[in-house]
């Protein structure tokens, strides 16, 4: 049986991957329809730019927790090879804690801004969608990614002891 953090990571990862893939598929469909209608029928889809922007937000921010959960984001390990295994694990734990803290703050800031935008009635120019909703999605994804990094620390059993 997997630990609670590991099973939560798997659920977060699976859900985020499916939603990011759906955004990517929707974005591909929207662009295809827009290009065909623009060049074949000389009638572009008026809202295609707004829809693609929303799908980009969804694709990027929904992929963030999935990439963090699977470790498939870009990493540079120049120094890790020179460190002992215990020290490298300690550095990894500290990095996860720092990333979790920064992303938690970004989640708070984006959610706050999103709520301000909704309260002000900010809307997209063509579809009149509440743009604060996108900020809330971005904040939620940052919060999920912060949880992924916090759960990664818990899955390791907490911060490892550093070498003397």
TAPEMO-V554008 format. One record per residue. N is the residue number from 0. RES is the residue in three letters. OMEGA is omega as a letter, one per 20 degrees, with the letter a starting at -180 (* if undefined). Layout:
[[N	RES	OMEGA] [N	RES	OMEGA]]
This chain:
[[0	UNK	r] [1	UNK	r] [2	UNK	r] [3	UNK	r] [4	UNK	a] [5	UNK	r] [6	UNK	r] [7	UNK	r] [8	UNK	a] [9	UNK	r] [10	UNK	r] [11	UNK	a] [12	UNK	a] [13	UNK	a] [14	UNK	a] [15	UNK	r] [16	UNK	r] [17	UNK	a] [18	UNK	r] [19	UNK	r] [20	UNK	r] [21	UNK	r] [22	UNK	r] [23	UNK	r] [24	UNK	r] [25	UNK	r] [26	UNK	r] [27	UNK	r] [28	UNK	a] [29	UNK	a] [30	UNK	r] [31	UNK	r] [32	UNK	a] [33	UNK	a] [34	UNK	r] [35	UNK	a] [36	UNK	r] [37	UNK	a] [38	UNK	r] [39	UNK	a] [40	UNK	a] [41	UNK	a] [42	UNK	a] [43	UNK	r] [44	UNK	a] [45	UNK	a] [46	UNK	a] [47	UNK	a] [48	UNK	r] [49	UNK	r] [50	UNK	r] [51	UNK	r] [52	UNK	r] [53	UNK	r] [54	UNK	r] [55	UNK	r] [56	UNK	r] [57	UNK	a] [58	UNK	a] [59	UNK	a] [60	UNK	r] [61	UNK	r] [62	UNK	a] [63	UNK	r] [64	UNK	r] [65	UNK	r] [66	UNK	r] [67	UNK	a] [68	UNK	a] [69	UNK	a] [70	UNK	a] [71	UNK	r] [72	UNK	a] [73	UNK	r] [74	UNK	r] [75	UNK	a] [76	UNK	r] [77	UNK	a] [78	UNK	a] [79	UNK	a] [80	UNK	a] [81	UNK	a] [82	UNK	r] [83	UNK	a] [84	UNK	a] [85	UNK	r] [86	UNK	r] [87	UNK	r] [88	UNK	r] [89	UNK	r] [90	UNK	r] [91	UNK	r] [92	UNK	r] [93	UNK	r] [94	UNK	r] [95	UNK	r] [96	UNK	r] [97	UNK	r] [98	UNK	r] [99	UNK	a] [100	UNK	a] [101	UNK	a] [102	UNK	r] [103	UNK	r] [104	UNK	r] [105	UNK	r] [106	UNK	r] [107	UNK	a] [108	UNK	a] [109	UNK	r] [110	UNK	r] [111	UNK	r] [112	UNK	r] [113	UNK	r] [114	UNK	r] [115	UNK	r] [116	UNK	r] [117	UNK	r] [118	UNK	r] [119	UNK	r] [120	UNK	r] [121	UNK	a] [122	UNK	r] [123	UNK	a] [124	UNK	a] [125	UNK	a] [126	UNK	a] [127	UNK	r] [128	UNK	r] [129	UNK	a] [130	UNK	r] [131	UNK	r] [132	UNK	r] [133	UNK	r] [134	UNK	r] [135	UNK	r] [136	UNK	r] [137	UNK	r] [138	UNK	r] [139	UNK	r] [140	UNK	r] [141	UNK	r] [142	UNK	r] [143	UNK	a] [144	UNK	r] [145	UNK	r] [146	UNK	r] [147	UNK	a] [148	UNK	r] [149	UNK	r] [150	UNK	r] [151	UNK	r] [152	UNK	r] [153	UNK	a] [154	UNK	r] [155	UNK	a] [156	UNK	r] [157	UNK	a] [158	UNK	r] [159	UNK	r] [160	UNK	r] [161	UNK	r] [162	UNK	r] [163	UNK	*]]
